[in-house]
Amino acid sequence: MKFWTTQREFWLRNTLLLLTLVTATGALQAQQFQLPPYKDELFQYRGILETGFGGDYVKVAYDKYIEIHKRDVVLEREVQRKYVSEKPRWSKSAKRLTIGEYKMKYFADGKSRGRAKFIVVYVHGSGGNRFQGVNDWTFGGNFNRIQNLVVRNGGLYLSPDFEDFEAKGAAQVKQLIKTYAEKSPGVPIFVACGSKGGQICWRLARDNYILPRLTGMLLFGSVLDKGFFKSAAFKRKLPIYFGHGSWDTVFPWKRQLDFFKRIKKTAPKYPSKFALFDTGTHGTPIRMTDWRLILNWMLKVKG
């Protein structure tokens, strides 16, 4: 009996040790996961004019003549061919989701059947639709870049339609995320919202199901949430990126920057970044944000 007990204890100790090593290795791999370079020389920021908050605030050099007139074949409609790769086209598909009262159309690009390494969801603004987030040729090819970053690295990219920017629209996007989060459990999930779509981002950040699964939130020329500082997202330190143009006449950049500064003043170590594109307008952050830079930062700080 004594020998059996000793053998059993030996087996248990080794099993626990193996489980510990597997868990530690998995955590280390998740922490080290970073998106490799993809056309960085074309999409990285050309220059930084000003920095603050330890580099979390940057004023980015932007020149409309270079970034639109020299970059596009047809201004704001078709970028030069070198900015685009059609690789994601082979995995891109138009889909419909119907679960109870939730009905929506969306595009899915990448690992839509499961086993995605990460998920990126783009939420369009007022006047946009699901086609905007998968248009390879507009916004300087930046939507094509994010699709390539996702598809080439085993991820899933989603671009949905939804009925409004209020509770119903947020519920639809939540259901879409939930559907694919269950197919690829535990993977990093990012939501990126343009302009008024930020209203949905902030609602998702308050949702008890979505918030624990979010790795980061990106806001492009978007809106604020006045109740953020009392929210669970603030307490949890959800990584947030703000991108704004200094000539944005839809949502004034100074109000957004003041919001960012308040975050830093209230919680100096809060993982948030602000990129101000000098002379950029309302759509500039969508065209100019360096997706790889921001997603890798979020993956790193989230661990």
BELGIRA-V900740 format. One record per residue. N is the residue number from 1. RES is the residue in one small letter. NEAR is the number of other ideal C-beta (glycine too) atoms within 8 Angstrom. Layout:
N & RES & NEAR
N & RES & NEAR
This chain:
1 & m & 4
2 & k & 5
3 & f & 6
4 & w & 7
5 & t & 8
6 & t & 8
7 & q & 8
8 & r & 8
9 & e & 8
10 & f & 8
11 & w & 8
12 & l & 8
13 & r & 8
14 & n & 8
15 & t & 8
16 & l & 8
17 & l & 8
18 & l & 8
19 & l & 8
20 & t & 8
21 & l & 8
22 & v & 8
23 & t & 8
24 & a & 8
25 & t & 8
26 & g & 8
27 & a & 9
28 & l & 8
29 & q & 8
30 & a & 9
31 & q & 8
32 & q & 6
33 & f & 9
34 & q & 7
35 & l & 9
36 & p & 5
37 & p & 5
38 & y & 10
39 & k & 10
40 & d & 8
41 & e & 5
42 & l & 8
43 & f & 11
44 & q & 8
45 & y & 10
46 & r & 8
47 & g & 6
48 & i & 9
49 & l & 7
50 & e & 7
51 & t & 7
52 & g & 6
53 & f & 6
54 & g & 4
55 & g & 6
56 & d & 9
57 & y & 13
58 & v & 12
59 & k & 10
60 & v & 14
61 & a & 10
62 & y & 13
63 & d & 8
64 & k & 8
65 & y & 7
66 & i & 9
67 & e & 11
68 & i & 12
69 & h & 8
70 & k & 7
71 & r & 10
72 & d & 13
73 & v & 6
74 & v & 6
75 & l & 6
76 & e & 6
77 & r & 7
78 & e & 7
79 & v & 12
80 & q & 8
81 & r & 6
82 & k & 5
83 & y & 13
84 & v & 10
85 & s & 7
86 & e & 7
87 & k & 8
88 & p & 16
89 & r & 6
90 & w & 6
91 & s & 9
92 & k & 10
93 & s & 8
94 & a & 5
95 & k & 9
96 & r & 7
97 & l & 12
98 & t & 5
99 & i & 6
100 & g & 3
101 & e & 3
102 & y & 10
103 & k & 6
104 & m & 13
105 & k & 9
106 & y & 14
107 & f & 15
108 & a & 12
109 & d & 16
110 & g & 14
111 & k & 11
112 & s & 12
113 & r & 5
114 & g & 6
115 & r & 8
116 & a & 15
117 & k & 11
118 & f & 15
119 & i & 16
120 & v & 14
121 & v & 15
122 & y & 14
123 & v & 14
124 & h & 12
125 & g & 12
126 & s & 7
127 & g & 3
128 & g & 9
129 & n & 6
130 & r & 12
131 & f & 8
132 & q & 13
133 & g & 11
134 & v & 13
135 & n & 9
136 & d & 11
137 & w & 9
138 & t & 11
139 & f & 9
140 & g & 12
141 & g & 13
142 & n & 13
143 & f & 15
144 & n & 13
145 & r & 14
146 & i & 12
147 & q & 15
148 & n & 13
149 & l & 14
150 & v & 15
151 & v & 13
152 & r & 7
153 & n & 10
154 & g & 8
155 & g & 14
156 & l & 15
157 & y & 19
158 & l & 15
159 & s & 14
160 & p & 14
161 & d & 7
162 & f & 12
163 & e & 6
164 & d & 6
165 & f & 8
166 & e & 7
167 & a & 6
168 & k & 9
169 & g & 12
170 & a & 14
171 & a & 9
172 & q & 13
173 & v & 15
174 & k & 12
175 & q & 12
176 & l & 14
177 & i & 16
178 & k & 10
179 & t & 10
180 & y & 14
181 & a & 12
182 & e & 7
183 & k & 11
184 & s & 14
185 & p & 6
186 & g & 3
187 & v & 10
188 & p & 13
189 & i & 13
190 & f & 15
191 & v & 13
192 & a & 13
193 & c & 17
194 & g & 16
195 & s & 16
196 & k & 9
197 & g & 15
198 & g & 14
199 & q & 12
200 & i & 14
201 & c & 15
202 & w & 11
203 & r & 10
204 & l & 16
205 & a & 15
206 & r & 9
207 & d & 10
208 & n & 6
209 & y & 8
210 & i & 12
211 & l & 14
212 & p & 6
213 & r & 8
214 & l & 13
215 & t & 10
216 & g & 14
217 & m & 15
218 & l & 13
219 & l & 14
220 & f & 12
221 & g & 16
222 & s & 15
223 & v & 10
224 & l & 8
225 & d & 8
226 & k & 4
227 & g & 6
228 & f & 11
229 & f & 8
230 & k & 5
231 & s & 11
232 & a & 8
233 & a & 10
234 & f & 13
235 & k & 6
236 & r & 7
237 & k & 8
238 & l & 12
239 & p & 13
240 & i & 12
241 & y & 16
242 & f & 14
243 & g & 15
244 & h & 16
245 & g & 16
246 & s & 10
247 & w & 7
248 & d & 14
249 & t & 6
250 & v & 6
251 & f & 12
252 & p & 7
253 & w & 11
254 & k & 6
255 & r & 9
256 & q & 14
257 & l & 13
258 & d & 8
259 & f & 10
260 & f & 12
261 & k & 8
262 & r & 9
263 & i & 13
264 & k & 12
265 & k & 6
266 & t & 7
267 & a & 8
268 & p & 5
269 & k & 4
270 & y & 10
271 & p & 11
272 & s & 12
273 & k & 12
274 & f & 14
275 & a & 13
276 & l & 13
277 & f & 14
278 & d & 10
279 & t & 9
280 & g & 13
281 & t & 8
282 & h & 10
283 & g & 9
284 & t & 14
285 & p & 15
286 & i & 13
287 & r & 11
288 & m & 15
289 & t & 13
290 & d & 9
291 & w & 11
292 & r & 13
293 & l & 8
294 & i & 13
295 & l & 13
296 & n & 10
297 & w & 11
298 & m & 15
299 & l & 12
300 & k & 9
301 & v & 8
302 & k & 10
303 & g & 6
